[in-house]
């Protein structure tokens, strides 16, 4: 029986897989309209596997975070090698150049992610790049993204359809012809227009000329889905005057992209009720967090949930103790059963003990049989990451005093050992030590690390602090007040000062600062919530008074011109 020369399905599949792996492939990925949180799970997976990342400059920062450490970024590398005046993340590049880089990398067997703004399916250049891959036999896939024309109105509080339903038309003003304007002008469809800020007036004119009434509702949004977002509500007949009154036109930035939504059913007249994003209590506020990125991670995430833009500026640096012998003896005592308890009062204390463990080849198993206490949630989380579940975390106030409230007194019947290991900073207060001794415990108070003043931040940050560029500063201890003023100068008087407690507030006042916000409890998360409440009250007062809502930094007095 003759053998068939037609390849079987399985062999064809094997051949295709072999070709796919040998030649590499390109993933066309939609990076969304600007908010990094709008990346899809599929996009994050593709970025994590990529060998090469070819990203449009304005979305590079959005996607780079999710790529692995060794990913090649040829667009940014070429821009840097060319000595572009632009930063590598903003230097312009042609779509053709990006396509050539992506295909060249795929031909060499690399997994390439080609990231574009919005959704690749609505990007004409991306479509052309897909056709070029197809023509050369380069495998590719498409990971859709949130299109700006859909995502931006959602963030602006402008639904594109109401309960009665209507047609929705999407238009790129740069490529619309007379026929297009006539069609949408004669219809009652909601029209979503991608254009630029300085072209909004002419777009409105085209729609009126096409038949739309001048009193048709219109919203215009710039920097959509980011904390720089701003939306104006007007009509086709008034939008130019509204933008001029807002002093955004004429302007050097008039060419920036905007999304305009036009239509009687686009709910523009209900934005006061539907504007969920721009009405966040700290929307657009630049908030200075005087902590390291590691310390500030969860706090910064909380501030972002309120619409703020956190900027972490370390005011202290952590260094090993000058004499390590005391710490070494304590760790050895931990292993040999010298202690009943170990109490961690900071994330830095956990880090110091963990580093000493690693130095001796130990791991979390060395804590077996020892009770572990953590002063608060962040310290507890750091222990869990180490592989240790704390036995005691304060049920109330997250502080040394709160820990003492829940700490059991020493009982010689139930506690075979009466000693507590307390690894701390060199400048720690005596509250916890005194309280434990009063409860009957012996305490080995060991300097696990030293805190020293950090190096000054960059000049632009120092200028922003002193010049009122920040809307708020969160002070989490008296030392952060002293150190920030020492390394960067005193915050401007328009900056909102938020303090974690009375002692910190007193130090701030001693440095000539006006304290605006006080946390109800000594917790960084309660402090951030208190600042959000302050921002919400401030916003509500402005709205009630019929005033434009402004950030504190926008109320700086104009600089006086030098006299001639």
C-alpha positions as CSV (number, residue, x, y, z in Angstrom):
1,X,0.0,0.0,0.0
2,X,1.6,3.3,-1.1
3,X,2.6,5.8,1.6
4,X,0.8,9.1,1.4
5,X,3.1,12.1,0.8
6,X,0.5,14.4,2.4
7,X,1.8,15.4,5.9
8,X,-0.4,14.3,8.7
9,X,-2.1,16.8,11.0
10,X,0.3,15.9,13.9
11,X,3.4,16.3,11.7
12,X,2.2,19.6,10.4
13,X,1.6,20.8,13.9
14,X,5.0,19.7,15.0
15,X,6.5,21.5,12.0
16,X,4.6,24.6,12.8
17,X,5.7,24.5,16.5
18,X,9.3,23.9,15.4
19,X,9.1,26.9,13.1
20,X,7.5,29.1,15.8
21,X,10.2,28.2,18.3
22,X,13.1,28.5,15.8
23,X,12.1,31.7,14.2
24,X,10.6,33.5,17.2
25,X,7.4,35.5,17.1
26,X,5.9,38.9,17.7
27,X,3.2,39.7,20.2
28,X,1.3,42.9,19.2
29,X,0.2,44.2,22.6
30,X,-2.2,46.9,23.5
31,X,-0.8,49.0,26.4
32,X,-4.1,50.8,27.1
33,X,-4.7,54.5,27.3
34,X,-2.3,55.4,30.1
35,X,-3.2,53.9,33.4
36,X,-0.8,50.9,34.0
37,X,-3.6,49.2,35.9
38,X,-5.5,48.7,32.7
39,X,-3.0,46.2,31.3
40,X,-4.7,42.8,30.8
41,X,-3.5,39.7,32.6
42,X,-2.6,38.3,29.2
43,X,-0.4,41.4,28.5
44,X,1.4,41.0,31.8
45,X,2.1,37.3,31.0
46,X,3.4,38.1,27.5
47,X,5.7,40.9,28.9
48,X,7.1,38.5,31.5
49,X,8.2,36.1,28.8
50,X,9.5,38.6,26.3
51,X,13.2,38.5,25.2
52,X,12.8,41.8,23.3
53,X,10.5,44.7,24.1
54,X,9.8,47.2,21.3
55,X,7.5,49.7,22.8
56,X,6.2,53.0,21.6
57,X,8.0,55.7,23.6
58,X,4.9,57.0,25.4
59,X,3.9,53.5,26.7
60,X,7.4,52.3,27.5
61,X,7.2,53.1,31.2
62,X,3.7,51.4,31.4
63,X,4.9,48.1,30.1
64,X,8.6,48.0,31.2
65,X,7.6,47.3,34.8
66,X,6.2,43.9,33.9
67,X,9.1,42.8,31.7
68,X,11.9,40.6,33.1
69,X,15.2,42.2,34.2
70,X,17.2,41.2,31.2
71,X,14.8,42.2,28.4
72,X,16.3,44.0,25.4
73,X,14.8,47.4,24.7
74,X,16.3,48.3,21.3
75,X,14.3,51.5,20.8
76,X,15.5,53.0,24.0
77,X,19.0,51.7,23.5
78,X,19.3,53.3,20.0
79,X,17.9,56.6,21.3
80,X,20.5,56.6,24.1
81,X,23.4,55.7,21.7
82,X,22.3,58.4,19.3
83,X,22.5,60.9,22.2
84,X,19.0,62.1,21.7
85,X,18.0,65.3,23.5
86,X,14.9,63.5,24.5
87,X,15.0,61.0,27.3
88,X,15.1,57.4,26.0
89,X,11.5,56.8,27.1
90,X,10.2,59.8,25.0
91,X,12.5,60.0,22.0
92,X,10.4,59.8,18.8
93,X,10.7,56.8,16.5
94,X,9.0,55.9,13.2
95,X,6.6,53.0,13.1
96,X,8.7,51.5,10.3
97,X,11.8,51.6,12.5
98,X,10.0,49.8,15.3
99,X,8.6,47.2,12.9
100,X,12.1,46.5,11.5
101,X,13.5,46.0,15.0
102,X,10.7,43.7,16.0
103,X,10.9,41.5,12.9
104,X,14.7,41.4,13.0
105,X,14.6,40.1,16.6
106,X,11.9,37.6,15.7
107,X,14.0,36.2,12.8
108,X,16.8,35.5,15.2
109,X,14.4,33.3,17.3
110,X,13.5,35.9,19.9
111,X,10.1,36.3,21.6
112,X,9.2,39.9,20.8
113,X,6.6,42.1,22.4
114,X,5.6,45.1,20.2
115,X,3.7,47.4,22.5
116,X,1.4,50.2,21.2
117,X,-0.9,52.6,23.0
118,X,-4.6,51.7,23.3
119,X,-5.6,48.6,21.2
120,X,-3.6,47.3,18.3
121,X,-6.8,46.6,16.3
122,X,-7.5,50.3,16.2
123,X,-4.0,51.3,15.3
124,X,-3.4,51.6,11.6
125,X,0.4,51.4,12.0
126,X,0.1,48.3,14.0
127,X,-2.1,46.7,11.3
128,X,0.6,47.5,8.7
129,X,3.2,45.9,10.9
130,X,1.1,42.8,11.2
131,X,0.8,42.6,7.5
132,X,4.6,42.9,7.1
133,X,5.1,40.0,9.5
134,X,2.6,37.9,7.6
135,X,4.3,38.7,4.3
136,X,7.6,37.5,5.7
137,X,6.1,34.4,7.4
138,X,6.9,35.6,10.9
139,X,4.4,34.2,13.4
140,X,2.5,36.8,15.4
141,X,-0.3,37.1,17.9
142,X,-2.5,40.0,19.1
143,X,-3.2,40.9,22.8
144,X,-6.0,43.4,22.7
145,X,-5.8,46.4,25.0
146,X,-8.3,49.0,26.3
147,X,-8.7,51.5,23.5
148,X,-8.4,55.2,24.5
149,X,-11.7,56.0,22.8
150,X,-13.4,53.6,25.2
151,X,-11.2,53.9,28.4
152,X,-10.9,57.6,28.5
153,X,-14.6,58.4,28.5
154,X,-15.1,55.8,31.2
155,X,-12.6,57.5,33.4
156,X,-14.1,60.9,32.6
157,X,-17.5,59.7,33.8
158,X,-19.0,59.9,30.3
159,X,-21.0,56.7,29.4
160,X,-21.2,56.3,25.6
161,X,-24.8,54.9,25.8
162,X,-27.8,55.4,28.0
163,X,-30.7,53.1,28.8
164,X,-32.4,54.1,25.6
165,X,-29.4,53.0,23.5
166,X,-27.9,54.8,20.6
167,X,-25.3,54.4,17.8
168,X,-21.7,55.1,18.7
169,X,-19.3,56.3,16.1
170,X,-15.5,56.5,16.5
171,X,-13.6,59.0,14.5
172,X,-9.9,59.9,14.1
173,X,-10.1,63.6,13.2
174,X,-6.7,63.6,11.5
175,X,-8.1,61.2,8.8
176,X,-11.8,62.2,8.6
177,X,-13.0,63.6,5.3
178,X,-15.9,65.8,4.4
179,X,-18.2,62.8,3.9
180,X,-17.5,61.6,7.4
181,X,-18.3,64.9,9.0
182,X,-21.5,65.2,7.0
183,X,-22.6,61.7,8.0
184,X,-22.0,62.1,11.8
185,X,-23.4,65.7,11.6
186,X,-26.7,64.5,10.2
187,X,-27.0,61.6,12.7
188,X,-27.9,61.6,16.4
189,X,-25.2,59.1,17.2
190,X,-22.8,59.6,20.0
191,X,-19.4,60.5,18.4
192,X,-16.1,59.7,20.1
193,X,-13.4,61.8,18.4
194,X,-9.6,61.3,18.7
195,X,-8.0,64.7,18.1
196,X,-5.7,67.2,19.6
197,X,-6.4,70.0,22.1
198,X,-5.8,72.8,19.6
199,X,-8.0,71.1,16.9
200,X,-11.1,70.8,19.2
201,X,-12.6,74.1,18.0
202,X,-12.3,73.2,14.3
203,X,-13.8,69.7,15.0
204,X,-16.8,71.3,16.7
205,X,-17.1,73.6,13.7
206,X,-17.1,70.6,11.3
207,X,-19.9,68.9,13.2
208,X,-22.0,72.1,13.3
209,X,-21.5,72.6,9.6
210,X,-22.5,69.0,9.1
211,X,-25.8,69.5,10.8
212,X,-25.3,69.1,14.6
213,X,-26.9,71.8,16.7
214,X,-24.5,74.2,18.4
215,X,-26.0,73.4,21.8
216,X,-25.1,69.7,21.5
217,X,-23.3,68.5,24.6
218,X,-19.5,67.9,24.4
219,X,-16.8,66.8,26.8
220,X,-13.0,67.1,26.1
221,X,-10.5,65.0,28.1
222,X,-6.7,65.4,28.1
223,X,-4.3,62.9,29.7
224,X,-7.1,60.4,30.1
225,X,-6.8,57.6,32.7
226,X,-3.8,59.2,34.4
227,X,-3.6,61.5,37.4
228,X,-3.0,64.4,35.0
229,X,-6.5,63.9,33.5
230,X,-8.7,66.9,33.1
231,X,-12.1,67.1,31.5
232,X,-14.1,70.1,30.3
233,X,-17.8,70.1,29.7
234,X,-19.3,72.5,27.1
235,X,-21.3,72.5,23.9
236,X,-20.2,72.5,20.3
237,X,-20.8,76.2,20.2
238,X,-19.0,77.1,23.4
239,X,-16.1,74.7,23.7
240,X,-13.5,77.1,22.2
241,X,-14.4,79.8,24.7
242,X,-14.4,77.3,27.6
243,X,-10.9,76.2,26.8
244,X,-9.7,79.8,26.5
245,X,-11.3,80.7,29.8
246,X,-9.6,77.7,31.4
247,X,-6.3,79.1,30.0
248,X,-5.4,75.9,28.3
249,X,-5.6,77.6,24.9
250,X,-3.7,79.0,23.3
251,X,-0.8,77.0,24.7
252,X,2.5,75.3,23.7
253,X,0.9,72.0,24.6
254,X,-2.0,72.4,22.3
255,X,-0.9,69.5,20.2
256,X,-1.5,66.9,23.0
257,X,-4.0,64.2,22.2
258,X,-7.6,64.5,23.6
259,X,-10.7,62.4,23.4
260,X,-13.9,64.4,22.7
261,X,-17.4,62.9,23.2
262,X,-20.3,64.5,21.4
263,X,-24.0,63.7,21.7
264,X,-27.3,64.3,23.4
265,X,-27.1,60.8,25.0
266,X,-23.5,60.9,26.2
267,X,-24.6,62.0,29.7
268,X,-22.2,65.0,29.6
269,X,-24.8,66.9,31.7
270,X,-24.5,64.3,34.5
271,X,-20.7,64.4,34.9
272,X,-21.0,65.8,38.5
273,X,-22.6,62.5,39.4
274,X,-20.6,60.2,37.2
275,X,-17.1,61.7,37.5
276,X,-15.6,59.0,39.8
277,X,-12.0,59.4,38.8
278,X,-11.3,63.1,38.9
279,X,-13.4,63.5,42.1
280,X,-11.1,61.2,44.1
281,X,-10.1,63.0,47.3
282,X,-6.4,63.5,46.5
283,X,-6.8,63.5,42.7
284,X,-3.5,64.7,41.1
285,X,-1.9,65.6,44.4
286,X,1.9,65.2,44.5
287,X,2.5,63.7,47.9
288,X,5.9,63.4,49.4
289,X,6.5,60.2,51.4
290,X,9.8,60.5,53.3
291,X,10.5,56.8,53.4
292,X,12.4,54.3,51.2
293,X,10.5,52.5,48.4
294,X,10.6,49.3,50.4
295,X,9.1,50.9,53.5
296,X,6.6,53.0,51.5
297,X,5.2,50.3,49.1
298,X,1.9,49.7,50.7
299,X,1.5,53.3,51.8
300,X,2.1,54.5,48.2
301,X,-0.4,52.0,46.9
302,X,-3.0,53.4,49.3
303,X,-2.3,57.0,48.3
304,X,-2.7,56.0,44.6
305,X,-6.1,54.6,45.4
306,X,-7.1,58.1,46.5
307,X,-5.8,59.6,43.2
308,X,-2.5,60.9,44.5
309,X,0.9,60.7,43.0
310,X,3.3,59.5,45.7
311,X,7.0,60.4,45.6
312,X,9.2,58.4,47.9
313,X,12.2,60.4,49.3
314,X,14.3,58.5,51.9
315,X,15.3,60.6,54.8
316,X,17.3,58.0,56.6
317,X,19.8,55.3,55.6
318,X,20.2,52.0,57.4
319,X,23.7,50.8,58.2
320,X,25.1,47.9,60.2
321,X,26.0,48.5,63.9
322,X,29.5,49.7,64.6
323,X,30.2,46.7,66.7
324,X,28.5,43.5,65.4
325,X,29.5,41.2,68.3
326,X,26.4,41.9,70.3
327,X,24.1,41.0,67.4
328,X,26.2,37.9,66.7
329,X,25.9,36.7,70.3
330,X,22.1,37.3,70.3
331,X,21.6,35.3,67.1
332,X,23.6,32.4,68.4
333,X,21.5,32.6,71.6
334,X,18.4,32.5,69.5
335,X,19.5,29.1,68.1
336,X,20.7,27.7,71.4
337,X,17.4,28.4,73.2
338,X,18.4,31.4,75.3
339,X,15.1,33.3,74.5
340,X,11.4,32.7,75.0
341,X,10.4,35.7,72.7
342,X,11.9,37.8,69.9
343,X,10.2,41.1,69.3
344,X,10.5,43.0,66.0
345,X,9.7,46.7,66.1
346,X,10.3,47.5,62.4
347,X,10.8,46.1,58.9
348,X,14.5,47.1,59.2
349,X,14.9,44.9,62.3
350,X,13.5,41.9,60.4
351,X,15.9,42.7,57.5
352,X,18.9,42.9,59.9
353,X,18.1,39.5,61.6
354,X,17.4,37.9,58.2
355,X,20.7,39.1,56.8
356,X,22.6,37.8,59.9
357,X,20.7,34.4,59.5
358,X,21.8,34.2,55.9
359,X,25.4,35.0,56.9
360,X,25.3,31.9,59.2
361,X,23.5,29.7,56.7
362,X,20.3,29.8,58.8
363,X,16.7,30.2,57.7
364,X,13.2,30.6,59.2
365,X,13.4,27.2,60.8
366,X,15.7,28.6,63.4
367,X,12.7,30.3,65.0
368,X,11.2,26.9,65.9
369,X,10.1,26.9,69.6
370,X,10.5,30.7,69.9
371,X,7.5,33.1,70.2
372,X,7.6,36.0,67.7
373,X,6.1,39.4,68.2
374,X,5.6,42.2,65.6
375,X,4.8,45.8,66.4
376,X,2.4,46.2,63.4
377,X,1.0,44.9,60.2
378,X,3.9,45.9,57.9
379,X,6.5,44.3,60.2
380,X,4.3,41.2,60.4
381,X,4.1,41.1,56.6
382,X,7.9,41.3,56.4
383,X,8.1,38.3,58.8
384,X,5.6,36.3,56.7
385,X,7.7,37.0,53.6
386,X,10.7,35.6,55.6
387,X,8.6,32.5,56.4
388,X,7.7,33.3,59.9
389,X,4.1,33.8,61.2
390,X,4.1,36.1,64.2
391,X,2.5,34.9,67.4
392,X,1.6,38.4,68.6
393,X,0.6,41.5,66.7
394,X,-1.1,44.4,68.6
395,X,-4.9,44.1,68.5
396,X,-5.2,47.9,68.9
397,X,-2.7,50.6,68.4
398,X,0.2,49.5,66.2
399,X,3.1,50.8,68.3
400,X,5.3,49.8,71.2
401,X,2.6,50.8,73.6
402,X,0.0,48.8,71.7
403,X,2.3,45.7,71.7
404,X,2.7,46.0,75.5
405,X,-1.1,46.1,75.9
406,X,-1.3,42.6,74.6
407,X,2.0,41.2,75.8
408,X,1.5,38.5,78.5
409,X,3.4,38.9,81.9
410,X,6.1,36.5,82.7
411,X,4.8,33.4,84.4
412,X,7.5,31.0,85.8
413,X,5.0,28.1,85.6
414,X,4.2,28.4,81.9
415,X,7.3,30.2,80.6
416,X,10.5,28.1,80.9
417,X,12.7,31.0,79.8
418,X,12.3,34.6,81.0
419,X,14.3,36.4,78.3
420,X,13.3,38.5,75.3
421,X,15.5,39.3,72.3
422,X,14.8,42.8,71.1
423,X,16.8,43.7,67.9
424,X,16.3,47.5,67.3
425,X,17.7,50.7,65.9
426,X,20.4,52.6,67.8
427,X,18.0,55.5,68.4
428,X,15.0,53.5,69.6
429,X,13.0,54.7,72.6
430,X,13.0,52.8,75.9
431,X,9.2,52.4,76.0
432,X,9.1,48.7,75.1
433,X,12.1,47.8,77.2
434,X,10.7,49.4,80.3
435,X,7.3,47.9,79.7
436,X,8.6,44.3,79.3
437,X,10.8,44.6,82.4
438,X,7.7,45.8,84.3
439,X,5.9,42.6,83.1
440,X,8.6,40.5,84.6
441,X,10.8,39.8,81.5
442,X,14.5,40.1,81.1
443,X,15.4,42.0,77.9
444,X,18.4,41.8,75.7
445,X,18.1,45.2,73.9
446,X,20.5,44.7,70.9
447,X,21.5,47.3,68.3
448,X,20.7,45.5,65.1
449,X,21.2,48.5,62.8
450,X,22.0,52.2,62.8
451,X,20.0,54.9,61.3
452,X,21.8,57.8,59.7
453,X,20.6,60.8,57.7
454,X,20.2,60.0,54.0
455,X,21.9,61.8,51.2
456,X,20.0,64.9,49.9
457,X,17.5,64.2,47.1
458,X,18.0,65.5,43.6
459,X,18.1,69.3,43.1
460,X,14.7,69.3,41.3
461,X,13.1,67.5,44.3
462,X,14.6,69.9,46.8
463,X,13.3,72.8,44.7
464,X,9.8,71.3,44.6
465,X,9.9,70.9,48.4
466,X,10.9,74.4,49.1
467,X,9.0,76.0,46.2
468,X,5.6,74.4,46.8
469,X,5.7,71.8,44.1
470,X,4.3,69.2,46.5
471,X,0.7,69.3,47.6
472,X,1.3,67.3,50.8
473,X,4.0,65.8,53.0
474,X,3.4,62.8,55.3
475,X,5.6,62.8,58.4
476,X,5.7,59.4,60.0
477,X,8.1,60.3,62.9
478,X,9.9,63.2,64.5
479,X,13.2,62.0,62.8
480,X,11.6,62.2,59.3
481,X,10.8,65.9,60.1
482,X,14.3,66.7,61.2
483,X,16.0,64.8,58.5
484,X,13.8,66.1,55.6
485,X,14.4,69.7,56.7
486,X,18.1,68.9,57.1
487,X,18.7,67.3,53.7
488,X,16.1,69.2,51.5
489,X,14.8,72.3,53.3
490,X,11.5,73.3,54.8
491,X,8.3,72.6,52.9
492,X,6.6,75.6,51.4
493,X,3.7,77.0,53.4
494,X,1.1,76.0,50.8
495,X,2.0,72.3,51.3
496,X,-0.3,70.4,53.5
497,X,1.6,68.9,56.5
498,X,0.2,65.6,57.8
499,X,1.7,64.0,61.0
500,X,1.3,60.6,62.5
501,X,1.0,61.7,66.1
502,X,1.4,64.5,68.6
503,X,5.2,64.1,69.1
504,X,5.7,64.3,65.4
505,X,3.4,67.3,65.1
506,X,5.3,69.1,67.9
507,X,8.6,68.5,66.1
508,X,7.1,69.9,62.8
509,X,5.8,73.0,64.6
510,X,9.2,73.5,66.2
511,X,10.6,73.6,62.7
512,X,8.1,76.3,61.7
513,X,5.6,74.1,59.9
514,X,1.8,74.4,60.2
515,X,0.3,71.0,60.9
516,X,-2.9,70.5,58.9
517,X,-3.7,66.8,59.4
518,X,-3.2,64.5,62.4
519,X,-3.6,60.8,62.3
520,X,-6.2,59.5,64.8
521,X,-3.9,56.6,65.5
522,X,-0.1,56.1,65.1
523,X,-0.5,54.1,61.9
524,X,0.8,55.2,58.4
525,X,-2.4,53.9,56.8
526,X,-4.6,55.8,59.2
527,X,-2.4,58.9,58.4
528,X,-3.0,58.4,54.7
529,X,-6.8,58.0,55.3
530,X,-6.8,61.2,57.4
531,X,-5.1,63.1,54.5
532,X,-7.7,61.7,52.1
533,X,-10.5,62.9,54.4
534,X,-8.9,66.3,54.5
535,X,-8.7,66.4,50.7
536,X,-12.4,65.3,50.4
537,X,-13.5,68.1,52.8
538,X,-11.4,70.6,50.9
539,X,-12.9,69.5,47.6
540,X,-16.5,69.6,48.9
541,X,-16.0,73.1,50.2
542,X,-14.7,74.3,46.9
543,X,-17.6,72.7,45.0
544,X,-20.2,74.1,47.4
545,X,-18.7,77.6,47.0
546,X,-18.9,77.3,43.2
547,X,-15.1,77.5,42.9
548,X,-12.8,75.5,40.6
549,X,-11.2,72.6,42.6
550,X,-7.5,73.3,42.9
551,X,-4.6,71.4,44.4
552,X,-2.7,73.1,47.2
553,X,0.3,73.6,44.9
554,X,-1.9,75.4,42.4
555,X,-2.6,78.1,45.0
556,X,1.0,79.3,45.2
557,X,1.2,83.1,44.8
558,X,2.7,84.1,41.4
559,X,6.4,85.0,41.6
560,X,6.9,88.7,41.6
561,X,8.7,90.1,38.6
562,X,12.0,91.7,39.2
563,X,11.8,95.4,39.2
564,X,13.7,97.1,36.3
